[in-house]
Amino acid sequence: QVQLVESGGGSVQDGGSLRLSCEVSVPNFNRWPMRWYRQAPGGQREWVATITRTGGTTYGDFVKVRFTISRDNANNTMFLQMTSLKPDDKSVYYCKIMVGGIEYWGQGTQITVSS
């Protein structure tokens, strides 16, 4: 059974920082690319960032060097370091892994940014 648990969300002021974590229960975690997504109230879920099994990273255009995705394969955990947060970043953030063609999602963690 593949399980993902996000943590680290909360409320910050405009310009603040947060670090999200995603702990994954899956065999051979280091074999799988990992992704972060987010969904704003009333909006579509959108892709934020991807990290490959070897540590290569790609980001959505809106990130603009503010976010950094990373992973700790020894502890089956992925991170998203977010800086210069803006009110538009308010969303529920989700992590995702695809194993054997099946997508698995975490329950999400809420980020609120006040101006």
C-alpha positions, 0 to 999 in steps of 0.5 A: 500500500502506497501512502503519502503524508504531507506536513509543514503547511500553515499561515505566513505573511506576504514574503514569508517562507515555509518548508513542506514535507512529504513522507512516502511509504513505498518500496524502493522510493529512490526509483520514482520521480516525485511531484508537488501540485497545488489547488487554490480555492475554486481553482484547478489543481496545478503542477508546481515542481518535479524531482527525478529519481536522480535529483533533476528538478523542473518547476512551473513558470509561476515559481520563478526561483522562489521554490526548491524541491528536494528529496531525501531517499534515505528517509523516503521524504520529499521537500518543498522549500518556499520563499517570498510567498505571496497571497496568490500562493494560498492553496492546498499543496499535494505530493504525488507519486506514480507507481506501476502506472497508478497515481497516489496522492497525499491528503494535502497541506494548507498554505495561507499567505496574508498581505 
